[in-house]
Amino acid sequence: MKTIGDKLEAFRVTGVKPGFNQHEENGVSAFEDITESSFPGKWKVIYFYPKDFTQVCPTEIVGFNALADEFEERGAVLMGGSTDNEYVKLAWRRDSPELGKLNHYQFSDTAGALVDPLGIREKSEGVALRATFIVDPDNIIQHVAVNNFNVGRSPEETLRVLDALQTEGLCACNRPIGGGTL
């Protein structure tokens, strides 16, 4: 599994743009290719969930979505995805009122362009583990958290970790490193 300090390798996944529920709206496609070169100068918060149309995943996606503006204020692009295809993601958005009009990217990784190089494909089910990666603007992984299928995660904690990573010379408690106690 890739870890802190590793470089995000070249990849291409199909992104479902924020705000779309149909494959085309007002003559604009809901889909775009996302690569390691997308979003230059931005941090990337990439979270994976096992499958669309599952029980735990909508809660996390809605939680991340509620904080999407805060991630954006910090210069981070928020992207959530699974190994299901982009059409399933749109169908899930239409089927689930709380997922309609998401204001952050979802992505489809059917070919394993991210899941496999990151080493987060669960062996027996063949789908992504519940993983979160925070990647800096130079595509260096700065944070990794991986949970089993039945363990949810806290979007608020992910935002806190991003804040800590972006705070140069300070620890997570906002004290200078080496000074004071934690």
C-alpha positions as CSV (number, residue, x, y, z in Angstrom):
1,M,0.0,0.0,0.0
2,K,1.2,3.5,-0.8
3,T,2.0,5.6,2.3
4,I,3.1,9.0,3.5
5,G,5.9,10.4,1.3
6,D,5.0,8.3,-1.7
7,K,4.2,10.0,-5.0
8,L,0.8,9.6,-6.5
9,E,1.4,7.7,-9.7
10,A,-0.1,8.6,-13.1
11,F,-3.8,7.7,-13.3
12,R,-7.0,8.4,-15.2
13,V,-10.4,8.0,-13.8
14,T,-13.8,9.2,-14.9
15,G,-15.0,12.1,-12.7
16,V,-18.7,12.9,-12.1
17,K,-18.8,16.7,-11.8
18,P,-20.3,18.4,-8.8
19,G,-24.0,19.4,-9.1
20,F,-24.9,16.8,-11.9
21,N,-27.6,14.2,-11.6
22,Q,-28.0,13.3,-15.3
23,H,-25.2,12.3,-17.8
24,E,-25.8,15.6,-19.6
25,E,-27.5,18.8,-18.4
26,N,-28.0,21.9,-20.5
27,G,-25.7,20.5,-23.2
28,V,-22.8,19.9,-20.7
29,S,-21.5,16.5,-19.9
30,A,-21.5,15.4,-16.3
31,F,-18.2,13.5,-16.9
32,E,-14.6,14.5,-17.2
33,D,-11.3,12.7,-17.0
34,I,-9.4,13.3,-13.8
35,T,-5.7,12.6,-13.7
36,E,-2.8,13.3,-11.4
37,S,-2.3,16.6,-13.3
38,S,-5.9,17.8,-12.7
39,F,-6.3,20.6,-10.2
40,P,-2.8,22.1,-10.4
41,G,-1.7,23.8,-7.2
42,K,-4.4,22.2,-5.2
43,W,-4.4,19.7,-2.3
44,K,-6.5,16.5,-3.1
45,V,-8.6,14.8,-0.5
46,I,-9.4,11.4,-2.1
47,Y,-11.7,9.1,-0.3
48,F,-12.8,5.6,-1.4
49,Y,-15.8,3.6,-0.4
50,P,-16.6,0.0,-1.4
51,K,-19.7,0.2,-3.5
52,D,-22.5,2.6,-4.5
53,F,-26.0,1.9,-3.3
54,T,-24.7,0.7,0.1
55,Q,-25.8,1.6,3.7
56,V,-22.8,3.2,5.3
57,C,-21.5,5.1,2.3
58,P,-24.2,7.7,1.9
59,T,-23.7,8.9,5.5
60,E,-20.0,9.5,4.8
61,I,-20.5,11.1,1.4
62,V,-23.1,13.5,2.9
63,G,-20.7,14.3,5.7
64,F,-17.9,15.1,3.3
65,N,-20.4,17.1,1.2
66,A,-21.4,19.2,4.1
67,L,-17.7,20.2,4.5
68,A,-17.0,20.7,0.8
69,D,-16.9,24.5,1.0
70,E,-14.4,24.3,3.9
71,F,-12.1,21.9,2.0
72,E,-12.3,24.3,-1.0
73,E,-11.5,27.3,1.3
74,R,-8.3,25.4,2.2
75,G,-7.3,25.0,-1.5
76,A,-8.3,21.3,-1.5
77,V,-10.4,19.4,-4.1
78,L,-12.6,16.8,-2.5
79,M,-13.1,13.5,-4.5
80,G,-15.0,10.4,-3.5
81,G,-15.1,7.2,-5.5
82,S,-15.5,3.5,-5.8
83,T,-14.9,0.8,-8.5
84,D,-18.5,1.2,-9.7
85,N,-18.9,3.1,-13.0
86,E,-19.9,6.7,-13.5
87,Y,-23.5,5.8,-14.6
88,V,-24.1,4.0,-11.3
89,K,-23.0,7.1,-9.4
90,L,-25.5,9.3,-11.3
91,A,-28.2,6.7,-10.7
92,W,-27.4,6.7,-7.0
93,R,-27.5,10.5,-6.9
94,R,-31.0,10.4,-8.5
95,D,-32.2,7.6,-6.3
96,S,-31.0,9.0,-3.0
97,P,-32.3,12.5,-2.1
98,E,-29.4,13.2,0.2
99,L,-26.9,12.6,-2.6
100,G,-28.7,14.7,-5.2
101,K,-26.7,17.7,-6.4
102,L,-23.4,16.8,-4.6
103,N,-21.1,19.8,-4.5
104,H,-17.9,17.7,-4.9
105,Y,-16.5,15.2,-7.3
106,Q,-17.3,11.6,-7.4
107,F,-15.2,9.3,-9.5
108,S,-15.4,5.9,-11.1
109,D,-12.3,3.6,-11.0
110,T,-13.6,0.6,-12.8
111,A,-10.1,-0.2,-14.2
112,G,-8.3,0.2,-10.9
113,A,-6.2,3.1,-12.0
114,L,-6.1,4.4,-8.4
115,V,-7.3,1.6,-6.3
116,D,-4.6,-0.9,-7.5
117,P,-1.5,1.4,-7.4
118,L,-2.6,2.7,-4.0
119,G,-2.9,-0.9,-2.8
120,I,-6.4,-0.6,-1.3
121,R,-8.4,-3.2,-3.3
122,E,-9.9,-5.8,-0.8
123,K,-8.8,-9.2,-2.0
124,S,-11.9,-11.3,-1.7
125,E,-14.5,-8.7,-2.6
126,G,-12.4,-7.0,-5.3
127,V,-13.6,-3.5,-4.3
128,A,-11.9,-0.5,-2.6
129,L,-11.5,-0.5,1.1
130,R,-12.8,2.5,3.0
131,A,-9.6,4.6,2.5
132,T,-8.7,8.3,2.6
133,F,-5.6,10.0,1.2
134,I,-4.6,13.6,1.5
135,V,-2.2,14.5,-1.3
136,D,-0.3,17.8,-1.5
137,P,-0.1,20.0,-4.6
138,D,3.1,18.2,-5.6
139,N,1.2,14.9,-5.6
140,I,3.0,13.6,-2.5
141,I,0.8,11.6,-0.1
142,Q,0.7,13.3,3.2
143,H,-2.0,11.3,5.0
144,V,-3.4,7.8,4.7
145,A,-6.3,6.2,6.7
146,V,-7.7,2.8,5.7
147,N,-10.6,1.1,7.4
148,N,-12.4,-2.2,6.9
149,F,-15.8,-2.2,5.2
150,N,-17.9,-1.8,8.4
151,V,-15.9,1.0,10.0
152,G,-17.0,4.5,9.0
153,R,-14.8,7.6,9.1
154,S,-15.2,11.2,10.3
155,P,-15.1,13.9,7.6
156,E,-14.4,16.4,10.3
157,E,-11.3,14.5,11.3
158,T,-10.1,14.5,7.7
159,L,-10.6,18.3,7.6
160,R,-8.7,18.6,10.9
161,V,-5.8,16.5,9.5
162,L,-5.7,18.8,6.4
163,D,-5.5,21.8,8.6
164,A,-2.6,20.3,10.5
165,L,-0.8,19.4,7.3
166,Q,-1.2,22.9,6.0
167,T,0.0,24.5,9.2
168,E,3.7,25.0,8.6
169,G,5.9,24.8,11.7
170,L,3.0,24.1,14.1
171,C,1.7,20.9,15.6
172,A,-2.0,20.0,15.5
173,C,-2.6,21.8,18.8
174,N,-1.4,25.1,17.1
175,R,1.8,25.3,19.3
176,P,5.2,25.6,17.7
177,I,6.8,22.2,17.2
178,G,9.2,21.5,20.1
179,G,7.5,24.0,22.4
180,G,5.0,23.2,25.1
181,T,3.2,19.9,25.6
182,L,0.7,18.1,23.5
